[in-house]
Amino acid sequence: MTALAQYERLESTGRYFDGQTARPRDVVVKFGDASLIILDMGDMPIAHWSLAGVRDIGDGREDGSLTLTPDYDADERLTIDDPTMVQAIRTVCKDLRQRRPTTPKRWRKVALWTVAALGSVYMIMFHIVPALSDQLATLIPPEAEAAMGEKMVDQFADLLTPGDEPRFCSTPKGDKALAAMTARLEGTANVYLPLTVRVLDHEMVNAFALPGGQIVLFRGLIRTADAPEEVAAVLAHEIGHVVARDPTRLTLRSAGTAGILGLLLGDFTGATVTVALSEALLRSGYQREAETSADHFATALLAAEGLPSEPMAAFFLKLKEMTGDSDPGLLSHLSTHPDLQGRADKAREADTVGGSAFKPVLDDQEWVALRNICQE
């Protein structure tokens, strides 16, 4: 007796999905001549499935049931719970778990879906998220932005001093000089939240603005400057980024969708998150438009304070000499794009003081104190 003949009188109930509606139908299932017959509860045939084409799509359900389809491309489904019928079908249909054959048509479909998925990722990463970031950066509550910046600044320092204990420089006289420089610029800049300016004990000639009004000047930058007005020009540039909320915008872009939601909700408390954002921000760079706007802001701020912008031009030329006008190794947002000569020329053109007398940013003693702020 063949296996099929052994089960010719066997019947069981099942749940049938016709692929057109979501509601299942209670049906009766039995074997026919090389087929599986599906009947409604009134014993009227609904479908005949070839036993050779029936496939199991249940992925090894733990409850012992069997979910079948008449063909790979069919929308119909049949679920059977009766253990005897399940065993019978497994016995009769030897190819239940046979994999779908790979055909050129299927490969084309996979390729199309892959291209579509990659296109979606591209749109999200390079168009949707940046657009959302630019719009939502202005909606982040200042309190949440400040809290984020406070958490990021220490992680930022850790990333720049691997294996060492990061140290923000502080001496009584140096702190007083830095505070005086900051206060002179901050009062005119109309910043939407208080600035916190620190000096990191690092040789890199760099400066960085973080979310929440956090600005980090590097020891190497201060020691490279020949006059306090050069440092003030760099500080004015970074204040320009703060006022434009460029650090928050860049952080949102680096963090993606999770960052947008997190900053909107103020829900960035984990060290892992702040490390990831700090690293992304460190490796990112402002767009040319943001750098140009920060330059314009700086020269306008210096002019409003009666300070020359010639020192800003001089500092750009120092960066050009040190980097060859294109080396990104400084990781400085001051040199995000390589046209340092052009930026120096524009800073010089914007100078409203020229050779006239002006009130220095710091006197000689204050300048010495600031330059030695990292020396205990």
Backbone hydrogen bonds in HBPLUS format (Angstrom, degrees):
<---DONOR---> <-ACCEPTOR-->    atom                        ^
c    i                          cat <-CA-CA->   ^        H-A-AA   ^      H-
h    n   atom  resd res      DA  || num        DHA   H-A  angle D-A-AA Bond
n    s   type  num  typ     dist DA aas  dist angle  dist       angle   num
A0006-GLN N   A0002-THR O   3.01 MM   4  6.26 146.2  2.13 146.9 156.5     1
A0007-TYR N   A0004-LEU O   3.13 MM   3  5.44 137.8  2.32 102.1 112.9     2
A0008-GLU N   A0005-ALA O   3.36 MM   3  5.11 173.5  2.36 104.6 105.3     3
A0010-LEU N   A0007-TYR O   3.05 MM   3  5.13 158.8  2.10 108.7 115.4     4
A0012-SER N   A0029-VAL O   2.99 MM  17  5.33 145.3  2.11 145.5 154.8     5
A0029-VAL N   A0012-SER O   2.70 MM  17  5.33 169.6  1.71 167.3 169.9     6
A0014-GLY N   A0027-VAL O   2.93 MM  13  5.27 140.3  2.09 140.3 141.2     7
A0027-VAL N   A0014-GLY O   2.97 MM  13  5.27 164.6  1.99 143.6 145.4     8
A0015-ARG N   A0079-THR O   2.94 MM  64  5.19 158.3  1.99 146.8 154.0     9
A0079-THR N   A0015-ARG O   2.92 MM  64  5.19 163.5  1.95 146.9 152.2    10
A0016-TYR N   A0025-ARG O   2.80 MM   9  5.06 169.1  1.81 149.0 151.6    11
A0025-ARG N   A0016-TYR O   2.82 MM   9  5.06 153.5  1.89 137.4 146.4    12
A0017-PHE N   A0077-ARG O   2.82 MM  60  4.97 172.3  1.82 148.4 150.1    13
A0077-ARG N   A0017-PHE O   2.96 MM  60  4.97 158.3  2.01 141.4 146.0    14
A0028-VAL N   A0039-LEU O   2.82 MM  11  5.13 162.5  1.85 146.5 152.3    15
A0039-LEU N   A0028-VAL O   2.90 MM  11  5.13 166.7  1.92 154.9 158.8    16
A0030-LYS N   A0037-ILE O   3.08 MM   7  5.36 157.2  2.13 147.0 153.1    17
A0037-ILE N   A0030-LYS O   2.76 MM   7  5.36 159.3  1.80 168.1 172.1    18
A0032-GLY N   A0035-SER O   2.83 MM   3  4.91 171.5  1.84 141.4 140.0    19
A0051-LEU N   A0034-ALA O   3.21 MM  17  5.72 175.5  2.21 125.6 127.0    20
A0036-LEU N   A0049-TRP O   2.67 MM  13  4.99 153.1  1.74 144.4 154.1    21
A0049-TRP N   A0036-LEU O   2.87 MM  13  4.99 171.7  1.88 144.7 147.3    22
A0038-ILE N   A0047-ALA O   2.90 MM   9  5.20 165.4  1.92 164.0 162.0    23
A0046-ILE N   A0038-ILE O   2.64 MM   8  5.49 170.2  1.65 159.4 156.4    24
A0047-ALA N   A0038-ILE O   3.24 MM   9  5.20 157.8  2.29 135.7 139.6    25
A0040-ASP N   A0044-MET O   2.83 MM   4  5.39 160.5  1.87 147.6 148.8    26
A0043-ASP N   A0040-ASP O   2.91 MM   3  5.35 152.4  1.99 122.1 122.8    27
A0053-GLY N   A0050-SER O   3.03 MM   3  5.41 142.4  2.17 106.4 116.9    28
A0054-VAL N   A0050-SER O   3.19 MM   4  6.40 128.6  2.47 147.8 161.7    29
A0055-ARG N   A0069-THR O   3.03 MM  14  5.54 162.6  2.06 160.0 165.6    30
A0069-THR N   A0055-ARG O   3.02 MM  14  5.54 143.3  2.16 149.9 160.7    31
A0056-ASP N   A0096-LEU O   2.90 MM  40  5.12 166.5  1.92 126.8 130.6    32
A0057-ILE N   A0067-THR O   2.87 MM  10  5.71 162.6  1.90 154.9 160.7    33
A0064-GLY N   A0061-ARG O   3.35 MM   3  5.88 163.5  2.38 113.5 116.2    34
A0066-LEU N   A0080-ILE O   2.90 MM  14  5.22 153.3  1.98 146.7 155.5    35
A0080-ILE N   A0066-LEU O   2.83 MM  14  5.22 157.2  1.89 149.2 156.8    36
A0068-LEU N   A0078-LEU O   2.72 MM  10  5.09 164.5  1.74 150.3 154.4    37
A0078-LEU N   A0068-LEU O   2.97 MM  10  5.09 143.5  2.10 141.0 145.8    38
A0074-ALA N   A0071-ASP O   3.21 MM   3  5.23 161.0  2.25 105.2 110.9    39
A0086-VAL N   A0082-ASP O   2.90 MM   4  6.09 161.4  1.93 159.2 165.5    40
A0087-GLN N   A0083-PRO O   2.92 MM   4  6.09 160.9  1.95 147.6 152.1    41
A0088-ALA N   A0084-THR O   2.94 MM   4  6.14 150.5  2.02 141.3 150.2    42
A0089-ILE N   A0085-MET O   2.89 MM   4  6.10 164.8  1.92 155.4 158.0    43
A0090-ARG N   A0086-VAL O   3.04 MM   4  6.27 159.1  2.08 147.4 153.4    44
A0091-THR N   A0087-GLN O   2.95 MM   4  6.13 143.1  2.08 141.3 151.4    45
A0092-VAL N   A0088-ALA O   2.89 MM   4  6.12 160.9  1.92 155.0 159.6    46
A0093-CYS N   A0089-ILE O   2.82 MM   4  5.70 165.3  1.84 150.3 155.3    47
A0098-GLN N   A0095-ASP O   3.12 MM   3  5.13 167.7  2.13 110.8 113.1    48
A0106-ARG N   A0103-THR O   2.98 MM   3  5.11 115.4  2.41  98.7 114.4    49
A0107-TRP N   A0103-THR O   2.89 MM   4  6.26 159.5  1.94 157.6 163.9    50
A0108-ARG N   A0104-PRO O   2.91 MM   4  6.14 152.2  1.99 146.3 153.7    51
A0109-LYS N   A0105-LYS O   3.02 MM   4  6.31 150.1  2.11 141.6 149.7    52
A0110-VAL N   A0106-ARG O   2.86 MM   4  6.19 159.5  1.91 153.0 158.6    53
A0111-ALA N   A0107-TRP O   2.83 MM   4  6.02 159.5  1.87 148.2 154.2    54
A0112-LEU N   A0108-ARG O   2.88 MM   4  6.09 156.3  1.93 146.3 152.5    55
A0113-TRP N   A0109-LYS O   2.94 MM   4  6.19 161.8  1.97 151.1 155.8    56
A0114-THR N   A0110-VAL O   2.85 MM   4  6.05 152.6  1.92 148.1 156.4    57
A0115-VAL N   A0111-ALA O   2.92 MM   4  6.15 162.7  1.95 150.9 154.9    58
A0116-ALA N   A0112-LEU O   2.91 MM   4  6.10 159.1  1.96 146.9 153.3    59
A0117-ALA N   A0113-TRP O   2.83 MM   4  6.03 155.2  1.89 144.9 151.7    60
A0118-LEU N   A0114-THR O   2.88 MM   4  6.12 166.5  1.90 154.7 158.0    61
A0119-GLY N   A0115-VAL O   2.84 MM   4  5.99 153.3  1.91 145.4 153.6    62
A0120-SER N   A0116-ALA O   2.90 MM   4  6.15 148.2  2.00 143.1 151.7    63
A0121-VAL N   A0117-ALA O   2.94 MM   4  6.26 159.2  1.98 151.4 156.7    64
A0122-TYR N   A0118-LEU O   2.88 MM   4  6.11 158.8  1.93 147.6 153.7    65
A0123-MET N   A0119-GLY O   2.94 MM   4  6.16 161.2  1.98 146.9 151.7    66
A0124-ILE N   A0120-SER O   2.91 MM   4  6.14 159.2  1.96 150.8 156.6    67
A0125-MET N   A0121-VAL O   2.86 MM   4  6.00 171.4  1.87 156.7 159.0    68
A0126-PHE N   A0122-TYR O   2.89 MM   4  5.78 168.2  1.90 153.4 157.3    69
A0127-HIS N   A0123-MET O   3.00 MM   4  5.13 135.0  2.21 129.0 135.5    70
A0128-ILE N   A0123-MET O   2.77 MM   5  6.08 168.4  1.79 157.8 161.9    71
A0129-VAL N   A0124-ILE O   2.80 MM   5  5.67 166.1  1.81 152.8 156.3    72
A0131-ALA N   A0127-HIS O   3.03 MM   4  5.99 154.2  2.10 138.5 146.5    73
A0132-LEU N   A0128-ILE O   2.83 MM   4  6.07 162.1  1.86 155.7 161.0    74
A0133-SER N   A0129-VAL O   2.75 MM   4  5.89 157.9  1.80 153.3 160.3    75
A0134-ASP N   A0130-PRO O   2.93 MM   4  6.14 161.6  1.96 151.3 154.6    76
A0135-GLN N   A0131-ALA O   3.15 MM   4  6.36 155.0  2.21 145.0 151.6    77
A0136-LEU N   A0132-LEU O   2.75 MM   4  5.81 166.8  1.77 158.0 162.2    78
A0137-ALA N   A0133-SER O   2.91 MM   4  5.69 139.1  2.08 145.0 152.0    79
A0139-LEU N   A0136-LEU O   2.82 MM   3  4.98 150.4  1.90 106.4 116.5    80
A0144-ALA N   A0141-PRO O   2.99 MM   3  5.32 118.2  2.38 107.3 121.8    81
A0145-GLU N   A0141-PRO O   2.98 MM   4  6.28 160.2  2.02 157.4 163.9    82
A0146-ALA N   A0142-PRO O   2.81 MM   4  5.95 156.8  1.87 147.6 153.7    83
A0147-ALA N   A0143-GLU O   3.00 MM   4  6.19 158.5  2.05 144.6 150.3    84
A0148-MET N   A0144-ALA O   2.98 MM   4  6.15 154.7  2.05 144.3 151.2    85
A0149-GLY N   A0145-GLU O   2.93 MM   4  6.19 159.8  1.97 148.4 153.7    86
A0150-GLU N   A0146-ALA O   2.96 MM   4  6.20 155.3  2.03 150.3 156.4    87
A0151-LYS N   A0147-ALA O   3.21 MM   4  6.44 150.7  2.30 142.4 149.2    88
A0152-MET N   A0148-MET O   2.95 MM   4  6.16 148.6  2.05 147.4 157.1    89
A0153-VAL N   A0149-GLY O   3.00 MM   4  6.03 149.5  2.10 150.3 155.7    90
A0156-PHE N   A0152-MET O   2.71 MM   4  5.82 152.1  1.78 156.3 165.3    91
A0157-ALA N   A0153-VAL O   3.08 MM   4  6.31 152.6  2.15 140.1 146.2    92
A0158-ASP N   A0154-ASP O   2.94 MM   4  6.24 153.9  2.00 146.9 154.5    93
A0159-LEU N   A0155-GLN O   3.02 MM   4  6.28 154.6  2.08 148.4 153.8    94
A0160-LEU N   A0156-PHE O   3.33 MM   4  6.61 141.8  2.48 139.6 149.0    95
A0160-LEU N   A0157-ALA O   3.17 MM   3  5.22 127.3  2.47  96.2 109.6    96
A0161-THR N   A0157-ALA O   3.15 MM   4  6.33 124.2  2.47 142.4 156.4    97
A0161-THR N   A0158-ASP O   3.23 MM   3  5.25 145.0  2.36  98.1 108.1    98
A0164-ASP N   A0161-THR O   3.08 MM   3  5.42 160.8  2.12 128.4 132.5    99
A0201-ASP N   A0167-ARG O   3.00 MM  34  5.74 168.4  2.01 173.1 174.1   100
A0169-CYS N   A0199-VAL O   2.75 MM  30  5.48 146.9  1.85 157.2 166.1   101
A0175-ASP N   A0171-THR O   2.75 MM   4  5.75 167.7  1.77 161.8 164.0   102
A0176-LYS N   A0172-PRO O   3.15 MM   4  6.26 154.6  2.22 138.4 145.3   103
A0177-ALA N   A0173-LYS O   3.01 MM   4  6.25 153.6  2.08 145.3 151.9   104
A0178-LEU N   A0174-GLY O   2.98 MM   4  6.21 162.4  2.01 151.3 155.9   105
A0179-ALA N   A0175-ASP O   2.89 MM   4  6.04 158.2  1.93 148.8 155.1   106
A0180-ALA N   A0176-LYS O   3.01 MM   4  6.18 149.9  2.11 140.7 148.5   107
A0181-MET N   A0177-ALA O   3.06 MM   4  6.36 159.4  2.11 149.8 154.5   108
A0182-THR N   A0178-LEU O   2.93 MM   4  6.13 164.7  1.96 151.5 156.0   109
A0183-ALA N   A0179-ALA O   2.87 MM   4  5.95 164.7  1.89 148.9 153.4   110
A0184-ARG N   A0180-ALA O   3.13 MM   4  6.27 157.2  2.19 144.7 150.0   111
A0185-LEU N   A0181-MET O   3.36 MM   4  6.65 156.9  2.41 147.0 151.9   112
A0186-GLU N   A0182-THR O   2.73 MM   4  5.77 164.0  1.76 160.6 166.4   113
A0187-GLY N   A0183-ALA O   3.15 MM   4  5.94 161.5  2.18 143.0 145.9   114
A0189-ALA N   A0185-LEU O   3.06 MM   4  6.11 139.8  2.22 146.3 158.4   115
A0196-THR N   A0213-GLY O   2.89 MM  17  6.02 163.1  1.92 151.7 148.7   116
A0215-ILE N   A0196-THR O   2.90 MM  19  6.13 169.0  1.91 156.8 156.5   117
A0198-ARG N   A0215-ILE O   2.95 MM  17  6.41 157.9  2.00 160.8 167.5   118
A0217-LEU N   A0198-ARG O   2.81 MM  19  6.11 174.6  1.81 164.4 165.0   119
A0200-LEU N   A0217-LEU O   2.79 MM  17  6.21 151.6  1.87 153.8 163.2   120
A0202-HIS N   A0200-LEU O   2.78 MM   2  5.59 122.9  2.11 114.8  97.7   121
A0219-ARG N   A0200-LEU O   2.89 MM  19  5.94 148.9  1.99 176.0 165.6   122
A0220-GLY N   A0202-HIS O   2.90 MM  18  6.18 150.3  1.99 159.0 152.6   123
A0218-PHE N   A0206-ASN O   3.21 MM  12  5.54 150.6  2.30 158.5 150.9   124
A0208-PHE N   A0216-VAL O   2.85 MM   8  5.13 151.3  1.93 145.9 154.4   125
A0216-VAL N   A0208-PHE O   2.72 MM   8  5.13 168.0  1.73 160.1 164.4   126
A0210-LEU N   A0214-GLN O   2.66 MM   4  5.00 172.7  1.66 159.3 161.7   127
A0221-LEU N   A0218-PHE O   2.98 MM   3  5.30 128.1  2.26 104.5 117.8   128
A0222-ILE N   A0218-PHE O   3.22 MM   4  6.66 161.8  2.25 157.6 161.2   129
A0223-ARG N   A0219-ARG O   2.92 MM   4  6.15 164.3  1.95 159.6 164.3   130
A0224-THR N   A0220-GLY O   3.04 MM   4  6.00 133.2  2.27 132.4 143.6   131
A0224-THR N   A0221-LEU O   3.18 MM   3  5.13 129.8  2.45  93.4 106.8   132
A0225-ALA N   A0221-LEU O   3.10 MM   4  6.32 143.6  2.23 148.3 156.8   133
A0230-GLU N   A0227-ALA O   3.08 MM   3  5.59 144.4  2.21 111.5 120.4   134
A0232-ALA N   A0228-PRO O   2.87 MM   4  6.14 157.7  1.92 149.5 156.8   135
A0233-ALA N   A0229-GLU O   2.93 MM   4  6.05 143.9  2.06 135.3 144.0   136
A0234-VAL N   A0230-GLU O   3.11 MM   4  6.47 155.8  2.17 146.3 151.9   137
A0235-LEU N   A0231-VAL O   2.85 MM   4  6.13 161.9  1.88 153.9 159.5   138
A0236-ALA N   A0232-ALA O   2.80 MM   4  5.98 153.5  1.87 145.2 152.5   139
A0237-HIS N   A0233-ALA O   2.97 MM   4  6.21 150.0  2.06 142.6 150.6   140
A0238-GLU N   A0234-VAL O   3.00 MM   4  6.36 158.2  2.05 152.1 157.0   141
A0239-ILE N   A0235-LEU O   2.86 MM   4  6.12 150.3  1.95 147.7 156.8   142
A0240-GLY N   A0236-ALA O   2.97 MM   4  6.23 143.5  2.11 140.2 149.8   143
A0240-GLY N   A0237-HIS O   3.10 MM   3  5.07 121.1  2.46  92.4 107.2   144
A0241-HIS N   A0237-HIS O   3.26 MM   4  6.75 142.8  2.40 140.2 149.4   145
A0241-HIS N   A0238-GLU O   3.10 MM   3  5.07 119.8  2.48  92.8 107.1   146
A0242-VAL N   A0238-GLU O   3.05 MM   4  6.44 153.2  2.12 145.3 152.7   147
A0243-VAL N   A0239-ILE O   2.87 MM   4  6.15 167.6  1.89 159.8 161.2   148
A0244-ALA N   A0240-GLY O   3.09 MM   4  6.21 154.5  2.16 142.2 149.1   149
A0246-ASP N   A0241-HIS O   2.90 MM   5  5.11 153.1  1.97 154.5 154.5   150
A0245-ARG N   A0242-VAL O   2.88 MM   3  4.81 149.4  1.98 101.3 111.3   151
A0249-ARG N   A0245-ARG O   3.01 MM   4  6.27 159.8  2.05 150.9 157.2   152
A0250-LEU N   A0246-ASP O   2.81 MM   4  5.98 162.6  1.84 156.9 161.3   153
A0251-THR N   A0247-PRO O   2.88 MM   4  6.01 150.8  1.96 141.5 149.9   154
A0252-LEU N   A0248-THR O   2.94 MM   4  6.14 158.9  1.98 148.6 153.7   155
A0253-ARG N   A0249-ARG O   3.02 MM   4  6.30 156.6  2.08 146.2 152.6   156
A0254-SER N   A0250-LEU O   2.92 MM   4  6.12 153.0  1.99 143.8 151.5   157
A0255-ALA N   A0251-THR O   2.83 MM   4  5.99 153.6  1.90 150.2 157.5   158
A0256-GLY N   A0252-LEU O   2.89 MM   4  5.86 137.0  2.07 143.0 153.0   159
A0259-GLY N   A0256-GLY O   3.10 MM   3  5.32 118.3  2.50  99.9 114.5   160
A0260-ILE N   A0256-GLY O   3.04 MM   4  6.39 152.5  2.11 150.8 159.1   161
A0261-LEU N   A0257-THR O   3.07 MM   4  6.37 169.2  2.08 159.4 160.0   162
A0262-GLY N   A0258-ALA O   2.87 MM   4  5.94 159.4  1.91 145.8 152.7   163
A0263-LEU N   A0259-GLY O   2.87 MM   4  5.92 168.1  1.88 150.8 153.6   164
A0264-LEU N   A0260-ILE O   3.03 MM   4  6.10 155.7  2.09 144.5 151.9   165
A0265-LEU N   A0261-LEU O   2.98 MM   4  6.12 150.2  2.07 145.9 153.4   166
A0266-GLY N   A0262-GLY O   2.75 MM   4  5.70 110.5  2.23 133.9 152.4   167
A0267-ASP N   A0262-GLY O   2.77 MM   5  4.83 148.5  1.87 144.1 146.9   168
A0274-THR N   A0270-GLY O   3.23 MM   4  6.59 165.9  2.26 152.5 155.6   169
A0275-VAL N   A0271-ALA O   2.88 MM   4  6.03 155.3  1.94 151.9 158.8   170
A0276-ALA N   A0272-THR O   3.05 MM   4  6.21 162.8  2.08 145.4 149.9   171
A0277-LEU N   A0273-VAL O   2.92 MM   4  6.18 162.1  1.96 154.0 159.0   172
A0278-SER N   A0274-THR O   2.85 MM   4  5.87 158.9  1.89 143.7 150.2   173
A0279-GLU N   A0275-VAL O   2.92 MM   4  6.08 162.9  1.95 152.1 156.4   174
A0280-ALA N   A0276-ALA O   2.97 MM   4  6.13 158.8  2.02 144.7 151.0   175
A0281-LEU N   A0277-LEU O   2.82 MM   4  5.97 159.2  1.86 150.2 156.1   176
A0282-LEU N   A0278-SER O   2.89 MM   4  6.04 153.8  1.96 145.8 153.1   177
A0283-ARG N   A0279-GLU O   3.08 MM   4  6.26 149.6  2.17 145.0 152.0   178
A0284-SER N   A0280-ALA O   3.00 MM   4  6.04 120.1  2.37 137.4 152.5   179
A0284-SER N   A0281-LEU O   3.29 MM   3  5.06 143.0  2.43  92.3 102.8   180
A0290-ALA N   A0287-GLN O   2.98 MM   3  5.34 119.6  2.36 105.7 120.2   181
A0291-GLU N   A0287-GLN O   3.10 MM   4  6.49 158.1  2.15 156.7 163.2   182
A0292-THR N   A0288-ARG O   2.90 MM   4  6.11 162.4  1.93 153.3 158.3   183
A0293-SER N   A0289-GLU O   2.92 MM   4  6.09 158.7  1.97 146.3 152.2   184
A0294-ALA N   A0290-ALA O   2.94 MM   4  6.13 154.6  2.00 143.6 150.7   185
A0295-ASP N   A0291-GLU O   2.92 MM   4  6.19 150.1  2.01 146.6 154.8   186
A0296-HIS N   A0292-THR O   2.95 MM   4  6.27 161.7  1.99 150.7 155.2   187
A0297-PHE N   A0293-SER O   2.85 MM   4  6.07 158.7  1.89 149.2 155.6   188
A0298-ALA N   A0294-ALA O   2.92 MM   4  6.06 156.3  1.98 142.4 148.9   189
A0299-THR N   A0295-ASP O   2.99 MM   4  6.31 166.4  2.01 158.0 160.0   190
A0300-ALA N   A0296-HIS O   3.02 MM   4  6.15 159.7  2.06 149.1 155.0   191
A0301-LEU N   A0297-PHE O   2.84 MM   4  6.01 155.7  1.90 149.7 156.9   192
A0302-LEU N   A0298-ALA O   2.87 MM   4  6.07 162.1  1.90 153.9 158.7   193
A0303-ALA N   A0299-THR O   2.96 MM   4  6.08 156.7  2.01 141.3 148.0   194
A0304-ALA N   A0300-ALA O   2.92 MM   4  6.13 154.4  1.99 145.3 152.1   195
A0305-GLU N   A0301-LEU O   3.13 MM   4  6.36 136.1  2.33 140.0 150.8   196
A0305-GLU N   A0302-LEU O   3.15 MM   3  5.15 131.0  2.41  94.7 107.8   197
A0307-LEU N   A0302-LEU O   2.73 MM   5  4.88 164.7  1.75 154.7 149.4   198
A0306-GLY N   A0303-ALA O   2.97 MM   3  4.95 159.6  2.01 106.1 110.5   199
A0312-MET N   A0309-SER O   3.05 MM   3  5.14 126.8  2.34  98.7 112.6   200
A0313-ALA N   A0309-SER O   3.20 MM   4  6.67 152.5  2.28 147.8 154.7   201
A0313-ALA N   A0310-GLU O   3.03 MM   3  5.06 113.8  2.49  97.5 113.1   202
A0314-ALA N   A0310-GLU O   2.90 MM   4  6.24 156.5  1.96 152.7 160.0   203
A0315-PHE N   A0311-PRO O   2.95 MM   4  6.16 148.7  2.05 141.5 149.1   204
A0316-PHE N   A0312-MET O   3.04 MM   4  6.36 156.4  2.10 148.8 154.8   205
A0317-LEU N   A0313-ALA O   3.06 MM   4  6.36 154.9  2.13 149.9 156.5   206
A0318-LYS N   A0314-ALA O   3.04 MM   4  6.36 141.3  2.19 139.1 149.7   207
A0318-LYS N   A0315-PHE O   3.07 MM   3  4.93 120.3  2.45  91.1 106.4   208
A0319-LEU N   A0315-PHE O   2.99 MM   4  6.36 158.4  2.03 151.7 156.6   209
A0320-LYS N   A0316-PHE O   2.91 MM   4  6.24 153.2  1.98 146.0 153.9   210
A0321-GLU N   A0317-LEU O   2.96 MM   4  6.17 157.2  2.01 144.7 150.0   211
A0322-MET N   A0318-LYS O   2.93 MM   4  6.20 150.2  2.02 148.9 157.5   212
A0323-THR N   A0319-LEU O   2.84 MM   4  5.93 150.1  1.93 152.4 159.9   213
A0324-GLY N   A0320-LYS O   2.84 MM   4  5.33 134.4  2.05 144.6 150.3   214
A0327-ASP N   A0323-THR O   3.25 MM   4  4.95 146.5  2.36 126.3 134.7   215
A0331-LEU N   A0328-PRO O   2.96 MM   3  5.67 158.4  2.01 122.6 128.9   216
A0335-SER N   A0332-SER O   3.00 MM   3  5.49 155.3  2.07 109.8 116.8   217
A0340-LEU N   A0338-PRO O   2.72 MM   2  5.57 139.8  1.88 107.4  95.6   218
A0343-ARG N   A0339-ASP O   3.06 MM   4  6.34 153.7  2.13 145.4 153.0   219
A0344-ALA N   A0340-LEU O   2.86 MM   4  6.01 152.5  1.93 144.5 152.1   220
A0345-ASP N   A0341-GLN O   2.93 MM   4  6.22 156.0  1.98 149.3 155.8   221
A0346-LYS N   A0342-GLY O   3.02 MM   4  6.28 155.9  2.08 145.6 151.5   222
A0347-ALA N   A0343-ARG O   2.94 MM   4  6.15 154.9  2.00 145.9 152.9   223
A0348-ARG N   A0344-ALA O   2.94 MM   4  6.16 155.3  2.00 148.8 155.5   224
A0349-GLU N   A0345-ASP O   2.95 MM   4  6.18 152.3  2.02 144.1 151.9   225
A0350-ALA N   A0346-LYS O   3.03 MM   4  6.21 139.6  2.20 140.7 150.7   226
A0351-ASP N   A0348-ARG O   3.23 MM   3  5.35 161.5  2.26 105.0 110.4   227
A0356-SER N   A0353-VAL O   3.08 MM   3  5.54 161.5  2.12 134.0 134.9   228
A0367-TRP N   A0363-ASP O   2.91 MM   4  6.12 158.2  1.96 158.5 165.3   229
A0368-VAL N   A0364-ASP O   3.04 MM   4  6.26 160.3  2.08 148.8 153.4   230
A0369-ALA N   A0365-GLN O   3.00 MM   4  6.22 156.1  2.06 144.5 151.4   231
A0370-LEU N   A0366-GLU O   2.90 MM   4  6.19 153.3  1.97 148.9 155.6   232
A0371-ARG N   A0367-TRP O   2.97 MM   4  6.19 163.9  1.99 151.8 156.1   233
A0372-ASN N   A0368-VAL O   3.07 MM   4  6.22 136.6  2.26 141.2 152.3   234
A0373-ILE N   A0370-LEU O   3.16 MM   3  5.02 162.6  2.20 110.5 109.7   235
A0375-GLN N   A0372-ASN O   3.00 MM   3  5.28 164.6  2.03 114.7 118.3   236
